[in-house]
Amino acid sequence: MARTSTIERNTNETKIKLDFNIDGTGKAEIDSGVGFFDHMMNGFARHGLFDVKLKVKGDLEVDCHHTIEDTGIVLGNAIREAAGDKKGIKRYGSCILPMDEALVLCAVDLSGRPYLVFDANFTADRCGDMDTEMAREFFYAVSYAGAMNLHIKVLYGTNNHHIMEAMFKAFAKALDAATMYDERITDVLSTKGTL
């Protein structure tokens, strides 16, 4: 069974369409209108081996906030829908990812219970045309729409670009691990019997 989803979300602030394939090969077609965010989403697709086709038309004349936050909502919904009933998957995934001087930890639990812990500080207001504060807003939206526990911690690092990129790649690797099948798991990995 294909683990794919197509999500469209249209508001007065953004129009978003996302095609998502958990079992992809890392192909990406990303156009959000925010160049640095496109770079982050390309890294997410490539390093998670997800196929991602994303088109966003946002109110960039205001700023990048609605575009990035709403994309997080759509991505969270797409992950939740594509993961389906979660039978047979590992549920948990984690990654400690280095990028030059930066080291970022990410842990994911596809528990059905949304929660974000985000422990990071940036020393610049922007990376390219993306406000650095939008990293937390994006991952918050993903975690709540995706109904997952998501923990991101910057262990150390000084370059804001490296820190941000390490976050997106670590999340990709952790999510890839959490969505992998394990033949020993015949139902959902929970004593409750449901996720």
Disulfide bonds with the S-S distance in Angstrom:
none
